[in-house]
Amino acid sequence: MIEKTSLGLVHVYTGEGKGKTSAGMGLVLRALGRGLKVKIIQLFKRDTGEQFFFENSGIKYLQFKPLHPYFKNYEESELESLRREFEVFWEGALKDVNEYDLILIDEAGPGLNWKIISEQLIFDLIRDKPKNTELILTGRDFPDSVKEKADYVTDLKNVKHPYDKGILAREGIEY
């Protein structure tokens, strides 16, 4: 049995390289294997392989589904609407935070970068989460202020990627 008093750190997986979500999901899988209670919150994604797996496995899994800011040039009025929509989602998504040993928030970086998520929401979560709840945040473009509050920061660097040769994201591999 895991000594849960050893939990409670904050992880950030960021950078331009592939593997931020995969790293977070790998940690989720390890935690589940050790009997930890896990919640996954995925932002700006839909129809992902992990979504289908977690939704059919009884693991608490939520999505905020607007199109990723990386793939859509939002008008300011659309961003303002997304901010309001996100705040309602966030409140509901984290109302049961005390029930989990590990929480993954996938694609928080772009949400922060596009100011759909306020830094204060992340700071409040880090401050107010249960002392022994591990928190994983993933995505590109995390502000330094969030990285400074994290215990782990991993910056994945892109060295080579098939996209550079025109190979698009493949189902089951990239999503």
PyMOL commands that set and color helices and strands:
alter all, ss='L'
color gray80, all
select helices_A, chain A and resi 4-6+20-33+49-55+76-93+97-99+108-113+119-128+144-149+162-165
alter helices_A, ss='H'
color red, helices_A
select strands_A, chain A and resi 10-15+38-43+60-64+102-106+134-138+152-156
alter strands_A, ss='S'
color yellow, strands_A
deselect
rebuild
show_as cartoon
